[in-house]
Amino acid sequence: KGRGYVRRETHIKVDIPAGADTGSYIRKRGYGQASAEGGDPGDLIIVIRVEPHRIFQRKGMDLYVELPISFRTAALGGTVKVPGLDDTFDYAIPEGTQTGTTFTVRGKGIKSRSGTGNLYIRVFVEVPTRLTREQKAKLRDAAEGVDIRQYDKAKKYADSVGALYGKDPYGT
């Protein structure tokens, strides 16, 4: 009765635009299923799902990276290699950097037609877990010369506990 379907496989090339995110879609007109009434074929809708990255988290066009740094780098400052989308770059960590500090690098995020996002570097100070006796002794010697007033948050905490309970939480 003039009705019939021929199943065939077609390969098409699709250009994914820069900055495409999960949930974005691309429409290819005329590549969908043929109409049951004999009309033109429908559209092929390709829905994009972006796989999670090993280093970066993405929010819109912005990228976030968690950067572990050594205690020495946090205390004295230094330069570290930070991953970017294409390559690593040097970033200067200022002295006295605390865990949880977030630095913003403008224009190092996802590039798209509507602009470029930022890269947010969140720093975590990593404390060594295995120290030799000699290293422990050196740390104790270094810590003896440091006063609680050199730690902003610890001083504020000690003052609050002292005011409320009349006790020094650090026993100094």
C-alpha positions as CSV (number, residue, x, y, z in Angstrom):
1,K,0.0,0.0,0.0
2,G,2.9,2.3,-0.6
3,R,4.0,2.3,3.1
4,G,7.4,0.9,4.2
5,Y,10.4,1.8,6.1
6,V,14.0,1.3,5.4
7,R,16.3,1.3,8.4
8,R,19.7,2.7,7.6
9,E,22.6,4.0,9.6
10,T,24.0,7.4,9.0
11,H,27.1,9.0,10.4
12,I,27.0,12.8,10.9
13,K,29.7,15.2,12.1
14,V,28.7,17.5,14.9
15,D,30.7,20.5,16.1
16,I,30.3,21.0,19.8
17,P,30.5,24.8,20.6
18,A,33.1,26.0,23.1
19,G,31.6,26.4,26.6
20,A,28.8,23.7,26.0
21,D,27.6,22.4,29.4
22,T,25.6,19.5,30.6
23,G,22.0,19.9,29.4
24,S,23.0,21.9,26.3
25,Y,21.7,20.5,23.1
26,I,22.3,20.7,19.4
27,R,19.5,20.3,16.8
28,K,20.3,18.8,13.4
29,R,17.3,19.4,11.1
30,G,16.2,16.6,8.9
31,Y,18.3,13.9,10.6
32,G,15.5,12.6,12.9
33,Q,13.0,9.8,12.3
34,A,10.9,9.7,9.1
35,S,7.3,10.8,9.4
36,A,4.7,8.1,9.6
37,E,2.5,10.1,7.2
38,G,5.2,10.4,4.5
39,G,6.3,13.9,5.3
40,D,9.8,15.3,5.9
41,P,12.0,13.6,8.6
42,G,12.1,15.2,12.0
43,D,15.1,16.7,13.8
44,L,17.9,14.9,15.6
45,I,18.3,16.4,19.1
46,I,21.8,15.8,20.6
47,V,21.8,16.4,24.4
48,I,25.3,17.1,25.8
49,R,26.6,15.6,29.1
50,V,29.9,16.8,30.3
51,E,31.9,14.2,32.2
52,P,33.4,15.2,35.6
53,H,37.1,16.3,35.4
54,R,39.8,14.8,37.6
55,I,41.1,18.3,38.7
56,F,38.4,20.9,38.0
57,Q,34.9,21.5,39.2
58,R,32.8,23.6,36.9
59,K,30.1,26.2,37.8
60,G,28.8,27.9,34.6
61,M,31.9,29.3,32.9
62,D,34.0,29.3,36.0
63,L,36.4,26.6,37.1
64,Y,37.4,25.7,40.6
65,V,40.5,23.8,41.6
66,E,41.6,22.7,45.1
67,L,45.3,23.2,45.5
68,P,47.2,21.5,48.3
69,I,50.3,23.4,49.4
70,S,53.0,22.7,51.9
71,F,53.1,24.2,55.4
72,R,56.4,25.9,54.4
73,T,54.8,27.5,51.3
74,A,51.8,28.7,53.3
75,A,54.0,30.3,56.0
76,L,56.8,31.7,53.8
77,G,55.1,32.1,50.5
78,G,56.3,30.7,47.2
79,T,55.4,29.9,43.6
80,V,53.4,26.8,42.7
81,K,52.3,25.3,39.3
82,V,48.6,25.6,38.9
83,P,46.7,23.7,36.2
84,G,44.9,25.6,33.5
85,L,42.7,24.3,30.7
86,D,45.6,24.1,28.3
87,D,48.7,24.0,30.4
88,T,50.0,24.8,33.9
89,F,51.1,28.3,34.9
90,D,53.0,29.8,37.9
91,Y,51.1,31.4,40.7
92,A,52.6,33.3,43.6
93,I,51.2,32.2,47.0
94,P,51.7,35.1,49.5
95,E,53.2,34.4,52.9
96,G,50.8,33.7,55.7
97,T,48.2,32.0,53.5
98,Q,45.6,30.1,55.4
99,T,43.7,26.9,54.6
100,G,40.5,27.7,52.7
101,T,41.9,30.9,51.1
102,T,40.5,31.3,47.6
103,F,42.4,33.2,44.9
104,T,40.7,34.4,41.7
105,V,42.5,34.3,38.3
106,R,40.4,36.3,35.8
107,G,40.0,34.9,32.3
108,K,41.4,31.4,33.0
109,G,38.0,29.7,33.0
110,I,35.9,28.3,30.2
111,K,35.9,30.2,26.9
112,S,32.6,30.6,25.1
113,R,30.9,33.0,22.6
114,S,29.5,35.0,25.5
115,G,32.9,35.5,27.3
116,T,35.4,33.8,29.5
117,G,35.0,32.5,33.0
118,N,37.4,32.8,35.9
119,L,39.6,30.2,37.7
120,Y,39.2,30.0,41.4
121,I,42.1,28.4,43.3
122,R,41.2,27.2,46.8
123,V,44.3,26.5,48.9
124,F,44.6,23.7,51.5
125,V,47.6,23.6,53.7
126,E,48.8,20.0,54.0
127,V,50.5,19.1,57.2
128,P,53.1,16.4,57.0
129,T,52.0,13.1,58.6
130,R,55.4,11.4,59.0
131,L,58.1,13.4,60.5
132,T,61.5,12.2,61.8
133,R,62.6,13.0,65.4
134,E,64.9,15.7,64.0
135,Q,62.1,17.3,62.0
136,K,59.8,17.3,65.1
137,A,62.5,18.9,67.2
138,K,63.1,21.6,64.7
139,L,59.3,22.3,64.5
140,R,59.1,22.5,68.3
141,D,62.1,24.9,68.4
142,A,60.5,27.1,65.7
143,A,57.1,27.1,67.5
144,E,58.6,28.2,70.8
145,G,59.5,31.6,69.2
146,V,56.0,32.2,67.9
147,D,53.4,34.1,70.1
148,I,49.7,33.5,70.0
149,R,49.3,37.1,68.8
150,Q,50.8,36.0,65.5
151,Y,47.7,33.8,64.8
152,D,44.7,36.0,64.2
153,K,42.0,33.3,64.5
154,A,43.7,31.5,67.4
155,K,44.0,34.8,69.3
156,K,40.4,35.7,68.7
157,Y,39.3,32.2,69.8
158,A,41.5,32.3,72.9
159,D,40.1,35.7,73.8
160,S,36.5,34.5,73.4
161,V,37.1,31.3,75.5
162,G,38.9,33.4,78.1
163,A,36.1,35.9,78.3
164,L,33.4,33.3,78.6
165,Y,35.1,30.7,80.8
166,G,38.1,32.4,82.3
167,K,40.4,29.7,80.9
168,D,43.2,29.7,78.3
169,P,42.3,27.0,75.7
170,Y,46.0,26.7,74.6
171,G,47.4,26.5,78.2
172,T,50.0,29.2,77.6
